[in-house]
Amino acid sequence: MGELLAYASAAGIQVVLETHSDHVLNGIRQAVHGKRVDASKVALYHSRWHPGGTSPTLTLLNVDREGRLSDWPEGFLMKLSGA
């Protein structure tokens, strides 16, 4: 599913998706790593609600050419070795 979404994005289709699925995230990362999708076409955001907050904070997680994320927010999925 993640690779399909990445392909759609590479074809110029804007995709907005909210997910809790590490499989979707990793499919997107694999598509970038495999050079099937350019990293510049991918924008991943991590949202976090803070106690007493009225809206979540959003953090942009950049994906490099190898499919690695720029930052792993605390408690974000499970950091994979080599990621």
Beta strands, then each sheet from edge to edge (+ up, - down):
strand 1: 44-48
strand 2: 57-61
sheet 1: 1+ 2-
end
